[in-house]
Amino acid sequence: MQGYWWLLVLPVFWLLLLSCCLTLVTANSEGDALHALRQALIDPKYVLQSWDPTLVNPCTWFHVTCDAENNVIRVDLGNASLSGTLVPQLGNLSSLQYLELYSNNISGSIPSELGALSQLVSLDLYVNDFTGDIPSTLGQLANLRYLRLNNNSLTGAIPLQLTSILGLQVLDLSFNNLSGYVPTNGSFSQFTPISFQGNSNLCGPKVDKQCPGEPPLPPPPPYQPSPCPSDPSNNDGS
């Protein structure tokens, strides 16, 4: 029996080796995705200089945060003077929770592959030069809490799929070129006109504008001033 001890240890060894290999493959695929993003961006201030694709994983790169298992959970590149475009490979960052690319000069369309980021909590792409439609795939982001796409040049209708993100707490689509009906159901029931201002071609009750071919909006309820409270000093006791 003593001569066969290795038969008991061997399965454990292979499991450990497989676990290490899977972690390495995940880290490399995330590094590849971020390197693809670096290649698509113009970086005049060299904020991406540390993004070295030859490293084992991207967890030592500046502006990238990983969890204890070396999965990328944050990309923080706000206000970094970046231009260029986003890449579909960003959809491979399966553990990403925060994608912060606000206040840059990034252009092109928002990749539909971002809808695969199932752990995403915050998507901040505001104050850029994005064009095209808002991808309907963003409605798949069940964990999303913050969606800020304001101050871009986005066009088309607001996808109805976004109303299914029931945990959405902050929505800002203002100052784009969006058009059509503003949804009022689901998570959109809580948002005010501020979330949609600066889009002159939007319509519906949310923006107090009648849509073409639709019946007129109902008038607002009449103003009813609250009754003045009685003055206790006028009480004569009678």
C-alpha positions as CSV (number, residue, x, y, z in Angstrom):
1,M,0.0,0.0,0.0
2,Q,2.9,2.4,0.8
3,G,4.1,2.1,-2.8
4,Y,0.8,3.4,-4.1
5,W,0.5,6.6,-2.1
6,W,1.1,8.6,-5.3
7,L,-2.2,7.3,-6.7
8,L,-4.0,9.2,-3.9
9,V,-2.0,12.4,-4.4
10,L,-2.1,12.5,-8.2
11,P,-5.8,13.5,-8.5
12,V,-5.3,16.4,-6.1
13,F,-2.2,17.5,-8.0
14,W,-4.1,17.6,-11.3
15,L,-7.0,19.5,-9.8
16,L,-4.6,22.1,-8.5
17,L,-2.9,22.4,-11.8
18,L,-6.2,22.7,-13.7
19,S,-7.3,25.4,-11.3
20,C,-4.1,27.4,-11.9
21,C,-4.4,27.0,-15.6
22,L,-8.0,28.2,-15.7
23,T,-7.1,31.2,-13.6
24,L,-4.2,32.0,-16.0
25,V,-6.4,31.6,-19.1
26,T,-9.0,33.9,-17.6
27,A,-6.4,36.5,-16.7
28,N,-4.8,36.3,-20.1
29,S,-8.2,36.7,-21.9
30,E,-9.0,39.8,-19.8
31,G,-5.5,41.2,-20.5
32,D,-6.1,40.6,-24.2
33,A,-9.4,42.4,-24.1
34,L,-7.8,45.4,-22.3
35,H,-4.8,45.4,-24.7
36,A,-7.3,45.5,-27.6
37,L,-8.9,48.6,-26.0
38,R,-5.4,50.2,-25.6
39,Q,-4.7,49.6,-29.2
40,A,-8.0,51.3,-30.2
41,L,-7.4,54.4,-28.1
42,I,-5.2,57.4,-28.6
43,D,-3.5,58.2,-25.4
44,P,-1.6,61.6,-25.5
45,K,-0.9,61.6,-21.7
46,Y,0.4,58.0,-21.6
47,V,-2.1,57.0,-18.9
48,L,-2.0,53.5,-20.4
49,Q,1.7,53.1,-20.5
50,S,1.7,50.4,-17.8
51,W,-0.7,48.2,-19.8
52,D,2.0,45.6,-20.8
53,P,0.4,42.6,-22.6
54,T,3.5,40.4,-21.8
55,L,2.6,40.3,-18.0
56,V,0.7,37.3,-16.6
57,N,-2.4,39.4,-15.9
58,P,-3.5,43.0,-16.0
59,C,-3.9,43.4,-12.2
60,T,-0.7,45.4,-11.9
61,W,-1.7,47.9,-14.6
62,F,-2.6,51.4,-13.5
63,H,-6.4,52.2,-13.6
64,V,-7.3,48.5,-13.4
65,T,-8.6,46.9,-10.2
66,C,-8.9,43.1,-9.6
67,D,-10.5,41.0,-7.0
68,A,-8.7,38.4,-4.9
69,E,-8.9,35.9,-7.8
70,N,-7.2,38.2,-10.3
71,N,-10.5,39.0,-12.1
72,V,-10.8,42.5,-13.5
73,I,-13.6,44.3,-11.6
74,R,-12.9,48.0,-12.4
75,V,-11.5,50.0,-15.2
76,D,-11.1,53.7,-14.2
77,L,-10.2,55.9,-17.1
78,G,-12.3,59.0,-16.6
79,N,-11.1,62.4,-17.6
80,A,-7.9,60.9,-19.2
81,S,-7.9,62.9,-22.5
82,L,-8.4,59.6,-24.4
83,S,-9.8,59.4,-27.9
84,G,-10.4,56.6,-30.3
85,T,-13.1,53.9,-30.1
86,L,-14.2,51.1,-27.8
87,V,-13.8,47.5,-28.8
88,P,-16.1,44.5,-28.7
89,Q,-13.6,42.5,-26.6
90,L,-14.7,44.5,-23.6
91,G,-17.6,42.0,-23.4
92,N,-15.0,39.4,-22.3
93,L,-14.5,41.1,-18.9
94,S,-17.0,38.8,-17.3
95,S,-16.4,40.0,-13.7
96,L,-16.3,43.7,-14.5
97,Q,-18.4,45.8,-12.1
98,Y,-17.4,49.4,-13.0
99,L,-16.5,50.8,-16.5
100,E,-15.6,54.4,-16.0
101,L,-14.7,56.2,-19.3
102,Y,-16.4,59.5,-18.7
103,S,-15.1,63.0,-19.8
104,N,-12.9,61.9,-22.7
105,N,-13.1,62.2,-26.5
106,I,-14.0,58.6,-27.3
107,S,-16.1,58.3,-30.5
108,G,-17.8,55.6,-32.5
109,S,-20.6,53.4,-31.3
110,I,-21.2,51.7,-28.0
111,P,-20.4,48.0,-28.5
112,S,-23.4,45.8,-28.1
113,E,-21.1,43.2,-26.5
114,L,-21.2,45.3,-23.3
115,G,-24.5,43.6,-22.7
116,A,-22.5,40.5,-21.7
117,L,-21.1,42.2,-18.6
118,S,-23.4,40.4,-16.3
119,Q,-21.8,41.8,-13.1
120,L,-21.7,45.4,-14.2
121,V,-22.9,47.9,-11.6
122,S,-21.9,51.2,-13.2
123,L,-21.5,52.2,-16.8
124,D,-20.3,55.8,-17.1
125,L,-19.7,56.9,-20.7
126,Y,-20.9,60.5,-20.3
127,V,-19.2,63.6,-21.9
128,N,-17.7,61.8,-25.0
129,D,-18.4,61.7,-28.7
130,F,-20.3,58.5,-29.0
131,T,-22.7,58.1,-31.9
132,G,-25.3,55.6,-33.1
133,D,-28.0,53.8,-31.1
134,I,-28.0,52.8,-27.4
135,P,-27.6,49.0,-27.7
136,S,-30.7,47.1,-26.6
137,T,-28.4,44.5,-25.1
138,L,-27.7,46.8,-22.2
139,G,-31.1,45.7,-21.0
140,Q,-29.5,42.4,-20.0
141,L,-27.4,44.1,-17.3
142,A,-29.5,42.9,-14.4
143,N,-27.1,44.2,-11.8
144,L,-26.7,47.7,-13.3
145,R,-27.4,50.6,-10.9
146,Y,-25.9,53.6,-12.7
147,L,-26.2,54.3,-16.4
148,R,-24.9,57.7,-17.5
149,L,-24.7,58.3,-21.3
150,N,-25.4,62.0,-21.2
151,N,-23.6,64.6,-23.4
152,N,-22.8,62.5,-26.4
153,S,-24.3,62.4,-29.9
154,L,-26.4,59.2,-29.5
155,T,-29.3,58.8,-31.9
156,G,-32.4,56.6,-32.3
157,A,-35.0,55.5,-29.8
158,I,-34.5,54.6,-26.1
159,P,-34.5,50.8,-26.0
160,L,-37.5,49.4,-24.2
161,Q,-35.3,46.7,-22.8
162,L,-33.7,49.2,-20.4
163,T,-36.9,49.3,-18.4
164,S,-36.4,45.7,-17.3
165,I,-33.3,46.7,-15.3
166,L,-35.3,46.9,-12.1
167,G,-32.4,47.9,-9.8
168,L,-31.5,50.9,-11.9
169,Q,-31.1,53.9,-9.6
170,V,-29.5,56.6,-11.7
171,L,-30.2,57.2,-15.4
172,D,-28.9,60.1,-17.4
173,L,-29.5,60.2,-21.2
174,S,-29.6,64.0,-21.4
175,F,-28.1,66.1,-24.2
176,N,-28.0,63.6,-27.0
177,N,-29.9,63.4,-30.2
178,L,-32.4,60.7,-29.1
179,S,-35.9,60.5,-30.6
180,G,-39.2,58.8,-30.2
181,Y,-41.3,57.8,-27.2
182,V,-39.8,57.9,-23.7
183,P,-40.8,54.7,-21.8
184,T,-42.7,55.1,-18.6
185,N,-42.9,51.5,-17.3
186,G,-40.6,49.4,-15.2
187,S,-37.5,51.1,-13.8
188,F,-38.3,54.2,-15.9
189,S,-41.3,55.0,-13.7
190,Q,-39.1,56.7,-11.1
191,F,-37.1,58.9,-13.4
192,T,-37.9,62.6,-14.0
193,P,-37.6,64.8,-17.1
194,I,-34.0,65.7,-16.0
195,S,-32.9,62.3,-17.2
196,F,-34.0,63.0,-20.8
197,Q,-33.6,66.8,-21.2
198,G,-31.7,68.2,-24.2
199,N,-33.2,65.6,-26.7
200,S,-35.6,67.8,-28.7
201,N,-37.0,64.8,-30.6
202,L,-38.1,62.8,-27.6
203,C,-41.8,62.7,-26.8
204,G,-44.3,61.3,-24.3
205,P,-45.5,62.2,-20.8
206,K,-42.0,62.0,-19.3
207,V,-40.9,65.0,-21.3
208,D,-44.4,66.6,-21.5
209,K,-44.5,66.5,-25.3
210,Q,-47.1,64.9,-27.5
211,C,-45.8,62.2,-29.9
212,P,-46.8,62.5,-33.6
213,G,-50.1,60.7,-34.3
214,E,-50.8,60.1,-30.6
215,P,-53.7,61.7,-28.7
216,P,-53.0,64.9,-26.8
217,L,-51.4,64.6,-23.4
218,P,-53.9,65.0,-20.5
219,P,-53.8,68.4,-18.9
220,P,-52.1,68.7,-15.6
221,P,-54.3,68.5,-12.5
222,P,-55.7,71.9,-11.4
223,Y,-53.8,73.8,-8.8
224,Q,-55.3,73.4,-5.4
225,P,-53.7,75.6,-2.8
226,S,-53.4,74.0,0.6
227,P,-55.8,75.6,3.2
228,C,-54.2,78.1,5.5
229,P,-53.8,76.8,9.0
230,S,-56.0,78.4,11.6
231,D,-54.5,81.0,13.8
232,P,-54.8,79.9,17.5
233,S,-54.6,83.6,18.5
234,N,-58.0,84.2,17.0
235,N,-59.6,81.6,19.0
236,D,-62.0,83.5,21.4
237,G,-63.0,80.4,23.2
238,S,-66.7,80.7,22.2
